[in-house]
């Protein structure tokens, strides 16, 4: 087995274990379900934007799943409302 089967490398040197990645997938699904009623099925761009927000929050390694979901919802809605990206999460 290769290392790719055990971990996911994000942005070069940040690593997520399979369990973390599975949890992040669940958080994404829950968060998308919470916003998809307002944005419809949504475009791939909107789903990608949400995924990027969640990846950056996950990389902080300071938030639990519920806190990540709540933070991602606030950021996503702010970006949608004001038409801007959350620069405080930028690399």
C-alpha positions in Angstrom: 0.0 0.0 0.0 1.1 3.5 -0.7 1.1 6.4 1.7 -1.8 7.9 -0.4 -4.0 5.1 1.0 -3.4 6.2 4.6 -3.3 10.0 4.5 -4.3 13.0 2.4 -1.7 15.7 1.9 -3.3 19.2 1.5 -1.4 22.3 0.4 1.9 20.6 0.3 2.7 19.7 3.9 -0.5 19.4 5.9 -1.7 15.9 6.4 -5.2 14.5 7.2 -5.6 10.9 8.4 -8.4 8.8 6.9 -10.6 9.3 10.0 -10.2 13.1 9.8 -11.0 13.1 6.1 -14.1 11.0 6.7 -15.2 13.4 9.5 -14.6 16.4 7.2 -16.7 14.7 4.5 -19.5 14.3 7.0 -19.2 18.0 8.1 -19.2 19.1 4.4 -22.4 17.1 3.8 -24.2 18.5 6.8 -23.1 22.0 6.1 -24.1 21.8 2.4 -27.5 20.4 3.4 -27.9 23.5 5.7 -27.2 25.9 2.8 -28.5 24.1 -0.2 -32.1 25.0 0.6 -31.1 28.7 0.1 -28.9 28.2 -3.0 -30.7 25.4 -4.6 -28.6 22.5 -5.9 -25.8 25.0 -6.2 -23.1 25.2 -8.6 -19.8 23.4 -8.5 -18.2 26.8 -7.7 -20.4 27.1 -4.5 -19.6 23.6 -3.4 -15.9 24.2 -4.1 -16.0 27.4 -2.1 -17.6 25.6 0.9 -15.0 22.8 0.6 -12.2 25.3 0.7 -13.6 27.0 3.7 -13.9 23.7 5.5 -10.4 22.6 4.6 -8.9 25.8 5.9 -10.9 25.5 9.1 -9.8 21.9 9.5 -6.2 22.9 9.1 -6.5 25.2 12.1 -7.0 22.0 14.1 -8.8 24.0 16.8 -12.5 23.4 16.1 -14.7 20.4 16.6 -17.1 19.3 13.9 -20.0 21.4 15.2 -17.8 24.5 15.5 -16.4 23.9 12.1 -19.9 23.6 10.6 -21.1 26.8 12.4 -18.0 28.7 11.3 -18.2 27.5 7.8 -21.9 28.5 7.5 -21.1 32.0 8.8 -18.2 32.4 6.4 -20.1 30.9 3.4 -23.1 33.1 4.0 -21.0 36.2 4.4 -19.2 35.4 1.1 -22.6 34.8 -0.6 -24.1 38.0 0.8 -21.2 40.3 0.2 -19.7 38.6 -2.8 -16.3 38.4 -1.4 -13.9 35.8 -0.2 -13.0 35.5 3.5 -9.5 36.8 3.3 -8.8 36.0 7.0 -8.6 32.4 6.0 -6.3 33.0 3.1 -3.0 31.3 3.1 
